[in-house]
Amino acid sequence: MKHALNRVIGDIEDQFMDEIEPGSKFYLEVDIGKRAEQMGLSGLAGDYRNTGVVVPLKRPAPGMKVRVDGRTFVRYAQFDSGIAVAEHVARETGLPYRHFVPNDSMILNFA
């Protein structure tokens, strides 16, 4: 399962590679379960449904935006790529990570 989870995380990192800006207040959220399902990893899809990946963006995305209190991301971890996940998910990957320090106010972008 760790290998499959790492594939999904890697796929998200690859998709947004040029748009990621660690420390940005603008972000997208990508559902790990939905992405796993799209990749044909149905076993992982059920385990991680509604588990989000925070993708900090260089600039706001077009579309609707919602302001979110940064305290929402307590116990989140950030990978070297800049994306962040709940700390328990980061531990399950086995990848190196550090504590995620969000802005006081974050802006969720819906694309």
N, C-alpha and C positions, 0 to 999 in steps of 0.2 A: 504494500500500500504506500510506503514511503516513496518508492520510485515513481509511482503513478502521480502522487501529490506533487512531487518535484517537477514532473513533466508539465502539469497544469500551471504551476507557478512560473516555470520557464516560458511557457507559451504566452502567458499574460505579460511577462517582462519583455519578450520579443515583440509583441504587438504594439506596446506603448513605449518602446525603447527611446524613440526620439522625442517623446512628449513628457517624459518624467523629469520632474524638478524637485529633488528632496528639499523639504522645508517649505514648500509652497502651501498657501492656504486653500488653493483650488484643488479639487480632487474628483476623481470618478471612483465608483465602487463597482467591482466585478465579482459576480457570484461564482465561487469555486465549483459548486455543485453543477450549475448550468454549464460552465465551461468544460467540466469533466464529461458531461453528457454529450456536448457537441464534439468532443474528441473521441467519443466511443468508450469512455471509461465509466460504464454504468454503475459498477460497484462503488466507486468513489463518489459518484454523483449523489447517491442517497445519503452518504455519511456527511457530506459537506454542503448540502442544500442550505441556502440562506446564510452561508459563511462568506463574508466579504473580504476582498482584497482592496486596500486603499491605494489608489494610483495618484500620487501628487502630480499636478499638471503645471507645465511652464506658464500656460496662459489659460484663461477661462474657455471652456468649450461652449459652442453655441447651444441654445436651448434653455430649459428651465434650471433654476438654481435655488438651493435652499441653504440657509445659514445653519450650521451645526456647532454646538458647544464643543470645544476641543477636549473637554473632560470625558467625552464619549469614548475616547480612545485610550482610556486607562488600560494598562496591561496589554498594549500592542507592541509589536516588535517590527523593526525595519531591517530589510535585507540590504546588501550592498548596492543593489540596483536602485533603491529608493522606495520601492513598494513596501507596504506594511500590512501585517495580518495580526490577528489575535495571537498573543504569546504562546498559547498552547498549540496552535497550528504551526508556528515557527519551530517549536521544539520537535514536533512530529516530522518535519522535513529533514532535520539533522543539518541544515545549512547554517552558516554563520549569520548571526544577527545581533542587533543592538537595540536598546530601548528606543521606542518611537516617541519623539517629542513633537506633538502637534502644536499648531498655533492656538491661541486662546479661542479664536473663532475660525472655523473652517467653512468652506463653501462647497457643498456637494453639487456637482454638475450632472445633469441628466442629458445624455446625448440622444 
